[in-house]
Amino acid sequence: PKKKLLEIAAEIGELGDACVRFSGNTPAPEILMRFNKESENKEGEEQNLLQDDDDQLTEEELHNLAIQSPTIFYISALKNDGIDDILNHLLTLATPCDETQIIPPDQITTMSPIERVEEVLREKIYRCLHREVPHKVKQVNKSFRKVKDPSTGQRAIIIDHELVVRTKSHQRLVRGRADVTLRRIKDTAQRDLERLFDCPVLLNLHVRHTKAQHDMPLDASSLGVQEFNMW
């Protein structure tokens, strides 16, 4: 309780004053004995208070307390110690299910390749453009092709992608002066896509202005292009 803590703080303050007033380098023996005795008494009282509080807690309060103070695991990545404890704890929290796996073990995402391309480009657009412009850009994939070099057998991906905007001013902002902004979006996205697909990627990125009405949503059919989902 707060009152109890204030009393303990006051007593510790008095002991500190007594130690300061003592002329020697170390506190007087009677002061040390008094301090040790009172510390033992206070620890016993605090332990009794904690035990009394635990006895009065309901199951719901104990559950909430366990959530607020989760289990702590001491692990060592060097010695591979404690990993099994974490796995067993996670298994107890997991939702029971049958052996049917929704996602195969070798699949890292449920997104299609084109959706992953759009996510990478969306990030680069937000990094390179500002204000309302990133929200006004519509992406349309025109082709996604896998090719293989017949001499080396190395596979590569060729992507034709369009960034569609409704106004000429947005088109100029996306392109940038001398196409600097568009080139930066293309180059940074191409590097990320090569790491993502683990192969060389040729990204052909274009900006297109559409004359669609401002209140009509942009989609592939209204732009006269076809979306491909090839993999």
Disulfide bonds with the S-S distance in Angstrom:
none
